[in-house]
Amino acid sequence: MMAKTKRLLNIIVVSAVLLCMTGCSIDGTAIRKEEITRKDLIDSVSLMIEGQKGVISQYLEFEDVDYTSLPGKDIAAKALGEENGQQYLEFCYEINRSATPEEVLERARGLLSDEKFEELKAQADEIEQKIETGQVAYAKSLPAEQREAFTKDLKKLLVKTIVLLTAGIVYACMPDVMLWGKIGAAAGISVAAGATAVTVMSIYEHYQFGHDGEESFKTWIEQVITLPKAEYAIATSIISIGETFKMGPVVSGIVLCVFAIYKAVDMLRPMLQIYNFDI
């Protein structure tokens, strides 16, 4: 009897350890948090830094440090040596690989306050739930051949803006003493802003092909917002972008610069104005 009890206890302990190691919650919901090798981390983040250096260097400067002359690999390696440096780079890694909001947020756990993390997590969960249950599907005012593509673009906009907002908040919460990690995080903001800008442009294309000649983009988007299910999708996305602009001059400067590169500022401005944000 004692042997059986001991065996049962061992099974319970092993099961609990496996549950923790596989990153699952008690209800069995998987949380994707794969182990990233140091090489993969440095390779991915260094390429991201190199690609975004021209943008972020306009807004992120440090006294006595000219990081623009350093290779991205050196910057990433130095960031790993800072406190929580690996966590910050893993967060940037997820953004660079176009991860889902949940995956990005999971990497942000520990970099944000519990309150802020739970707030963003709840928002991401709600978005995923609405997407999975088809609650973002509508677009009845658009031509039939456009509806499916428009709905997909709205879903993308929801996801990309949550990632962008998370990137902005993580950067804003970084300690002042951190230097190299901030460069990576700023590059992450730039990548997330680019993905968002591309999606805004896709939304604008639907306006170009689905409105009458007299209707402005602002008027069109306001009409879209009044459609069933549309308000949540647009409002959540635009408010997320608007909140990102409040994260300070570095964050807002990078986002605005990237949107300008994609020629998306004129599309973004009327969308933000609907929710009383201004740029």
N, C-alpha and C positions, 0 to 999 in steps of 0.2 A: 504493500500500500504506500509506504514511504517513497519507494523508488518511482512509482507511478506519479505521485504528487510532485516529486522533484523534477521528473521529466516534463510534466505539465507546466511547472513554473519556468523551466528552461525555454520551452516553446513560446510561452507568453513574453518572456524577456527578449528572446531573439526576434519575435514578431514586432515588438515595440521598437527595437533598434532598427529593423529593416524599414519600418514605417517612417522613422525619422530620416534615415539615410536616403530613401527614395523621394523625400520632399513632398509627402502627401499629408493632407489634413485629416482629421479624425473621420470626416464624412467620406473620405476616399477621393476627394478632389485633388488631382495631380497638379503640382506646381513645378513648372519646368525651370530648373536651375542647374544646368549641366556644368560640370567642372571644366574650366577653361585653362589650357596650359599657358605658361608664361610666354612661350614663343608665339602662340596664336594671339594672345592678348596684345603683345607689343606689335606684332605684324599688323593686326587689324587697326588698332588705335593710331599707330604711327602713320599709316596711310590716310586715315581720316584727318589727322592733324595737318599733314602735308597738303591735302586737298582743300582744306578750309583756312589755311594760314593767311591767305590774302584777304579774306573777309574779317577774321577775328582780330588780326593785327591792327585794324583801323580803330578798334574799340577797347582792346585789352592791352594795357601797357604796364610794365613794371620798372621801377627805378633800378638802374645799374644792370638790367638784364635784357639783352636783345635776343629773344628766343627765335626771332625770324631767321637768324643765321644758323640755327641748330637743326640738324636732321630730326625728323619726327621720331625716329627710334630712340634718339638720345633723350628727347623730351618725355617719351612714354616710360623709359627706364628710370629716369629721375623721379617721375610721378609715383612709380611703384615704391620708391624709397621713403615717400612721405607717409604720415599717419593716415590710415584708411585709404592709402593710395590705390591698393589693389581693388578695393570696393568701388572706388570712383571709376577706375578704368574698366571694370567689368560692366558697370552701368553704361559707359560710353560704347562698349563693345555691343551691347544689346541694341542700342539705338542704331549703330552702324549696320547691323544686319537686319534692320527693319522688323524687329521683334514686336509682339503684341503688347498692348498696354499692361497686361498682367505680368508679362515677363520683364518689361522695363521696370515696373513698380517693385517687383520682387528683388531686383538688383538695387533698387533705391532704399529698400528696408534697411534701417540702421543709419542711413544718411539723412533721413528726415525725422522730425519729431513723430511720436506715436500718433498724435492727433492729426497732423498733416497727412501722414501715410494712410491712416484709416479713411480720411476724407477722400483722398484721391482714389484709393482702392475701391471704395463704395461707388464712386462715379464711374470708374472703369468697369466694374461688375455690372452696373446698370446698363451701360452701353452694350456690353457683350450680350446681356440677357435680351435686350430689345432687338439686337441684330439677329440673334439665333432664333427668336420667335417671330421674326418677320415684321416687327412693329415699325420698322422704318420704311416699309414698302408702301408706296402711294403714287405720287407723281401723276395724278389723273389729268392734270391740265396740260400735260405734255403730249405730243404725238405718240401713238402706241409704240412706234419703233424706237423711241428715245427713253421710254420709261425705265426699262431694265438697266440701261447704262447709267441713267441719272441716279437711280436708287443705289447702285454700286458705288458711284462717286460720293454720294452722301455718307454711306457707311465708311468709306475710306477717310473722308473728312473728319468724322467723329473720332476715329482711331488715331489719325495723325495728330490732331490737335491735342488730345490727351497726352500723347507722348511728348509733344512740344512743351506743354504746360509743365509736365513733370521735369523735363530737362531744365526749364527755367527756374523752377523752385529748388531743385537740387543745387544748381549753380549759386543761387541767391543765399542758400544755407551753408555754403562752404566756409570754413574758418578763414579769417584774414591771413593767417600765417601760411596757408597753402599757396603755392605758386605753380608748380608744374602740373598738378592735378587740375587747376583752373583752366589751363590751356586745353587740356583734353575735354573738359566739360563744356567749354565755350565752343569747341569744334562739334561736340554733340548737339548743341543748340542749333548750330548752323545747318547740320545735316537734317535735323528734325524740321527746321524752318523750310528747307528746300522741299522736303516731302510734302509739307503742308501747302506750300505755294503751288506746287504742281497740281494738287487736288483742287485748290481754289480756281486755277486756270481751267480745269476740266469742268467745274460748275459753270464758269463763265461761258464756256463753249456751248453749253445747253441753252443759255440765254441767247447767244448769238443766232442759234438755229431754231429757237422756239418762241420768239416774241414778235410782236408787230413792230413796224419801223419807228413808231412814235414813242415806244415804251423804253424808259431808262432802265439800266441794270438794277438800280435801287428800287424802283417801282416793281420790277419783275420779281426780285428776291423777296420783297415785302408780301407780294401776292402768294409766292411759294410758301412763305411762313404761315399763312392762314389756312393752308391745306391740312386735312387730317394727318396727324403723325409728323408733319414736317416741322412744326415749331420746335419740338424737342431736338431733332437732329441739327437744325441750323443754329438754334439758340445755344445749345451745349458747345458746339464747335466754335462759334464766334466769341462767346463769353470766355472760353478757354484761351483763345488767342488774345482777347482784350486783357485778361488777367496776366498773361505772360508779359505784356508790354509794361506792366507795373513793377516788374522785378528788378528795375534799375537800368541805368544807361547802357551798360555793357550788353545785357540781354536784349533790351529793346532795340539798341543800335544794330546788333547782329541780325535780329529777325527782320527788321525793316530793310537792311541792306540786301539780305537774301531775297526778300520779296521784290525789291527793285530790280535785282538781277533777272528774275523771272518775269519782270514786267507785270507783276500782280498787285502792285500797290493801289492802282486805280480801281481794281476789283475789290480789294480788301476794305478800302476806306468806307464805301457806302454800306457794306455789310456790318462794319463795326458801329457806324453811326446809328443804325437801327436800335442797338442796345446801349446807346449813350457812351460809347468809347470813341476817342478821337486820336488821330495820329497826324 
